[in-house]
């Protein structure tokens, strides 16, 4: 049965391409003659009734922008059954009959609970730079983040080579090493440390010493934050090798920036299909 109105929300950590996905949801719904609402500031906005009706112009000039024009926030209230009931009531008073959620594991879990408790049809789109949503080969934003990291590695290699240093590059990924692995391979790192695979810093330090003694000028080591603190790992390696070792923690720069072509196109395709699925079923 066709819906009268649907809503879109971005939740959890922002990722480049969320705007492209939301834009596609809005314009697809409007093309099908369905009203569409945007929920501001994630589930917090849903609980606090921060919801507005969107037009085609609302999503103009967005596809090239990182972040999310809807905003995002975490909500402890939404984690309770009472909070989800309030959120549902705020949607229903606008005749909203379906919801598209763009976010990571926690956001999609929250959407699943809301759907089970209220019966509202919900489609979740994987939006996280970590690319760690179970069952997915791709999540919105991961390609842009990977490119951002590789760009940083390229710059750090220049200064590492000039000073014959070891540089530790800490990247995001609390439970998943995808970002570290992909960017490390693409960036030509000597070592990549991820939470899924055990590693021996004693052995790594010994190999680094041997490489430098044979004439190597620099080394890049990419560390996923879930594998350990880049600062602590750098301290240990520096002490064991006696080679000048520096640490670069990339932090939230990985979340920002204009989305790559891949993230724009895939996010747009996902947004369109999500809207059509909600509207038709």
C-alpha positions in Angstrom: 0.0 0.0 0.0 1.4 3.4 -0.9 2.4 5.6 2.0 1.1 9.2 2.6 4.3 10.4 4.2 7.8 9.0 5.1 10.7 10.4 7.1 14.5 10.2 6.9 16.9 10.5 9.8 20.7 10.3 10.0 22.1 8.9 13.3 25.3 8.1 15.0 28.7 9.2 13.7 28.5 11.2 10.5 30.0 9.9 7.3 30.5 11.5 3.9 27.6 10.6 1.6 24.9 10.8 4.1 23.7 14.0 2.4 23.6 12.2 -0.9 21.5 9.4 0.5 19.1 11.7 2.3 18.8 13.8 -0.9 17.8 10.7 -2.9 15.2 9.6 -0.3 13.6 13.1 -0.4 13.5 13.5 -4.2 12.4 10.0 -4.8 9.5 10.3 -2.4 8.4 13.6 -3.8 8.5 12.2 -7.3 6.2 9.5 -6.2 3.8 12.0 -4.7 4.6 11.2 -1.1 5.3 13.8 1.6 8.7 13.5 3.2 10.0 14.8 6.6 13.5 15.2 7.9 14.3 14.4 11.5 17.0 16.7 12.9 19.7 15.5 15.2 19.2 11.8 15.0 17.0 9.9 17.5 17.3 12.8 19.9 15.3 15.0 17.4 12.8 12.2 17.0 12.2 12.1 20.7 12.1 15.9 21.1 9.9 16.5 18.0 12.5 18.3 16.0 11.0 17.2 12.7 10.3 19.3 9.6 8.7 18.7 6.2 11.2 18.8 3.3 10.9 20.0 -0.3 13.1 19.3 -3.3 14.9 22.6 -2.6 15.6 21.5 1.0 18.2 19.1 -0.4 19.7 21.3 -3.2 23.4 21.9 -3.1 24.1 18.9 -0.8 25.4 16.0 -2.9 29.0 17.3 -2.8 29.0 18.1 0.9 30.2 15.9 3.8 28.5 15.7 7.2 24.7 15.6 7.3 22.4 18.6 6.8 19.9 17.0 9.2 22.5 16.8 12.0 23.1 13.8 14.2 23.3 13.1 17.9 23.1 10.1 20.3 20.1 9.8 22.5 19.9 7.9 25.8 16.2 8.5 26.0 15.6 6.7 22.7 17.3 3.6 24.2 14.3 3.2 26.5 10.9 1.8 25.5 9.3 5.0 26.7 11.6 7.1 24.6 10.9 5.0 21.5 7.1 5.3 22.1 7.4 9.1 22.3 9.5 9.1 19.1 6.8 7.0 17.3 4.0 9.3 18.5 5.9 12.3 17.1 6.1 10.6 13.7 2.5 9.4 13.6 1.0 12.8 14.5 2.4 13.9 11.1 0.9 10.8 9.4 4.4 9.5 8.8 4.0 5.8 7.9 7.6 4.8 7.2 11.2 5.7 8.1 14.6 5.6 6.4 17.5 5.5 8.9 21.0 6.2 7.7 23.6 5.2 10.3 25.9 2.5 11.8 25.3 -0.6 13.8 23.9 1.1 16.9 21.5 3.3 14.8 20.2 0.3 12.8 19.7 -1.7 16.0 17.6 1.2 17.4 15.6 1.2 14.2 15.0 -2.5 14.5 13.7 -2.1 18.0 11.4 0.7 17.0 10.0 -1.3 14.1 9.4 -4.4 16.3 7.7 -2.4 19.0 5.5 -0.2 16.8 5.1 -2.1 13.5 6.4 0.9 11.6 8.1 -0.1 8.3 11.8 0.9 8.5 14.6 0.6 6.0 18.1 1.0 7.3 21.0 2.3 5.2 24.6 1.5 6.4 26.3 4.8 7.0 29.7 4.6 8.8 33.3 5.2 7.7 34.3 2.0 9.5 32.6 -0.3 7.0 31.7 -2.6 9.9 28.0 -3.3 9.5 27.4 -7.0 9.5 26.5 -8.5 6.2 27.6 -5.4 4.2 30.4 -5.2 1.7 30.1 -1.4 1.7 28.9 1.4 4.0 28.3 5.0 3.0 31.4 7.1 3.6 34.0 4.4 3.9 35.5 5.2 0.5 35.9 8.9 1.2 37.5 8.2 4.6 39.9 5.7 3.0 41.0 8.3 0.4 41.4 10.9 3.2 43.7 8.5 5.1 45.8 7.6 2.0 46.2 11.3 1.2 47.6 11.8 4.8 49.9 8.8 4.5 51.3 10.2 1.2 52.1 13.5 3.0 53.5 11.8 6.1 55.8 9.6 3.9 57.5 12.7 2.5 58.5 13.9 5.9 59.3 10.4 7.3 61.7 9.9 4.4 63.4 13.3 4.9 64.1 12.6 8.5 64.6 8.7 8.4 61.7 8.3 10.8 59.2 5.7 11.7 55.7 7.3 11.6 52.7 5.6 13.3 49.4 6.6 11.7 46.4 5.9 14.0 43.1 5.7 12.2 39.5 5.0 13.3 38.1 1.5 13.7 37.3 0.4 17.3 36.2 -3.0 16.4 37.0 -3.3 12.7 40.3 -2.9 10.9 38.9 -2.4 7.5 39.9 1.3 7.3 43.4 0.6 8.5 43.8 -2.4 6.2 42.5 -0.8 3.0 44.3 2.5 3.5 47.5 0.8 4.6 47.6 -1.3 1.5 46.8 1.6 -0.8 49.3 3.8 1.0 52.1 1.3 0.9 52.5 1.0 4.7 55.2 -1.4 6.0 52.9 -2.7 8.8 49.2 -2.6 9.4 47.9 -3.4 12.9 44.2 -4.3 13.3 42.1 -5.5 16.2 41.2 -8.8 14.4 44.8 -10.1 14.2 47.3 -10.5 16.9 50.7 -8.9 16.5 54.1 -8.9 18.2 55.7 -5.5 18.8 59.0 -7.2 19.7 59.1 -8.9 16.4 58.1 -5.8 14.5 60.7 -3.7 16.2 63.4 -6.3 15.4 62.4 -6.3 11.7 62.4 -2.5 11.6 65.9 -2.3 13.0 67.1 -4.8 10.4 65.5 -2.8 7.6 67.1 0.5 8.7 70.5 -1.1 9.1 70.2 -2.3 5.5 69.6 1.2 4.3 65.8 1.8 4.5 65.0 5.5 5.0 61.6 5.4 6.6 58.6 3.2 7.6 54.9 3.9 7.9 52.8 1.8 10.3 49.0 2.1 10.2 47.2 1.3 13.4 43.5 0.9 13.8 42.4 2.5 17.1 40.9 -0.8 18.3 44.3 -2.5 18.0 45.8 -0.2 20.5 46.9 3.4 21.2 49.1 4.8 18.4 50.9 6.9 21.0 51.7 3.9 23.2 52.7 1.7 20.3 54.9 4.5 19.0 56.6 4.8 22.4 57.3 1.0 22.6 58.7 0.8 19.0 60.8 3.9 19.5 62.3 2.5 22.7 63.0 -0.9 21.2 64.4 0.3 17.9 66.1 3.5 19.0 64.9 5.0 15.8 63.2 8.4 15.8 59.5 7.5 15.9 56.6 9.9 15.6 52.8 9.4 15.9 50.0 11.0 13.8 46.5 10.5 15.2 44.2 11.5 12.3 41.1 11.7 14.4 37.9 13.3 13.1 39.4 14.6 9.8 38.5 11.1 8.6 34.8 11.8 8.9 34.8 15.0 6.9 35.4 16.1 3.4 33.5 16.1 0.1 32.3 12.5 -0.7 34.1 10.6 -3.5 32.2 9.7 -6.7 31.8 6.2 -5.4 30.2 7.4 -2.1 27.9 9.9 -3.9 26.7 7.3 -6.5 26.2 4.4 -4.1 24.6 6.6 -1.4 22.2 8.0 -4.0 21.3 4.5 -5.3 20.7 3.2 -1.8 18.6 6.3 -0.9 16.4 5.8 -4.0 15.8 2.1 -3.4 15.1 2.7 0.3 12.4 5.3 -0.5 10.8 3.1 -3.1 10.8 0.1 -0.7 9.2 2.1 2.1 6.6 3.8 -0.2 5.5 0.6 -1.9 5.4 -1.8 1.1 
